């Protein structure tokens, strides 16, 4: 049921033109490169540098695990494959998690917490955000904690190694988990290995591997309030810890997100050293100071899906520790009652996040501009380079070279031969709808021929 619900949420958005070029088209282009036995190249990312060029996803983020999705493109080549694959990955994570909880707290509690994970708002918002490599994280994290619980050191290290292939910042998670294991006597050596390996891997990917593919260590540096580079930032954080609280509380969006992550679990993750793993990854986002990191701080998008499973596993460990501490004090039913509250809390939060759409009939209906959008897409030929309105770009990505519609700049004066513009919905690359209309008029003056115009959608083609 979870798989069907997740798939339905993503596919309805796709077929009714409610997805976006960022990040669905980027990943679609990259995985298609793997499927064609090539590099994971994206025209959308390349458009940041020069029109018509490609940029390797390995230079943007180190996510070689995406190659595992390539065979699915041999079955169906298109963004829908990513949406369904993500639904499957999020759903499968509940299996090792259920095993983990059953071993620790019993079968009934395992079912209740499994339901809570399935309904959790971080998963809802990640599914709503089309696709991201973090789709792999809950499954791998659940396997990792289950193997730790089973006492299988090498299995746990292997799972941690796989986690590092998802994205370079998962090295921060591995370091945090290594620090947690230092508190458990029989796992201290493994913890030390994770700390050293995680820190080394983060440096290797950020400073060597990604730059080799065209990236830069400063590409996503949103910590200028702490310093110009990691060294300066770490030094300031270590020498001025009193500033941490002020950064974490500004804007207050950060505090609300943290509260919504911990409160539904009744703050039990805080009783476990394992909380250091998701806390480290959460701190990486919340300690950012620059406006460019605003998307990291809130409840939207996919970011919280990277830590939700770890928080659940830490909460399970916290419940076990609490039960041991109060043994014999009439709390025999504590864990089952706690799990029931967590499940009810997850259900109660559903109306406030993306899963609520599944229970709203009007959401399944296409918008009034659906016919015009479909016709505008049909007017774009196959295999051409097209600057597209964000919501329509994914639906052409399987057969064209899609980049985001953006105005001419001094750094990027060239324009694509085909333009699919939207004069009614504000686009990410423009300041206003008026600016979008001005760009279309400028293109007409430059000799672009109008191929189609209806209900705000305009298709333009450059004259030879």
C-alpha angles and dihedrals in degrees: 000000000000091000092050093047094048092046092048093051092051099040096047089054091048097049093045094050098251100124125085146226090247109094108345098064092044093057093040091056092045097049090045087058090056091046089056090051092253140104122298095257125171127199089195092058092041089056088072087070107028135343115263095016126115131227126204116244086218088067092050098045129350100243108143090156087081088079087076089070094055096089089057088063089061086065097042124001109209147075091276087073091060092049092053093042091054091050090053094049094049090047096047091055090074091067100066089035090056090050090050094050095043091055092050105035110008139265098287093052090047091058093047094050091043089058090047091054093048091052096039116130096232089061091045093054093044091052088048090055093068103235142343136165088249085080086089096053104079093050095047092043092052091050090048095053093042090054091048089052091049090053094241104145099180092045090052092049090049091052090049090051091052089049089058090061092061097069136333095248091062083079086075088056091050091050090050091050090049089054089051092053090056086073091059111073099212092047101046095103091049089048092053090051091052093050094051095040094045095049092045092048092050091054093044095051097040099043104028117015102039094044087052087061094048100274131122134220088233095051094105100020103146097159103089089132088067099038148300096275140012093271093056092043094051091047093051093046090050095046098039106036090154088074093060094079093051091051092047091052099048114110099019089226086086093058093048091052092049090048092050090051097051106028097066087057090049088243092284093138086072090067092062129071086220088077087079090076099059090032091059092053091044091050090053088063101036096048091059111113106189126093089236088072095056091112090059094061106056137065097258127094127023106298099100092052086073092066107026096090092047090051090052091049092047089050090053090052090046090053091051091050093047092049090052092048094053098036111154094020098108096267096120091126095042099107096047091047091047092050091050091052091049091050092048090048091052090050092047092053094052096090091058097055141047099288088069087075091068089065096046113090095200090058091068092059121093117239125261091260095054096107093049091048092050092051093047090054091048090057092062110091123227123270096015129128108250134181102216139189107256099246093050099042097082092054091060098038096096093060107024140045100255125197129168117272105250136162123255115273134184090251093047110029097157121094130203118258089239126047126187105190132185117209097182106049120056112244126220094240096053133068095220145354088256089060089051091053090049090053092053090050091049090052090052089052089051089058104267111152120226109237098172139004126176137139093351097313116116126186116198130185126196114240114240 
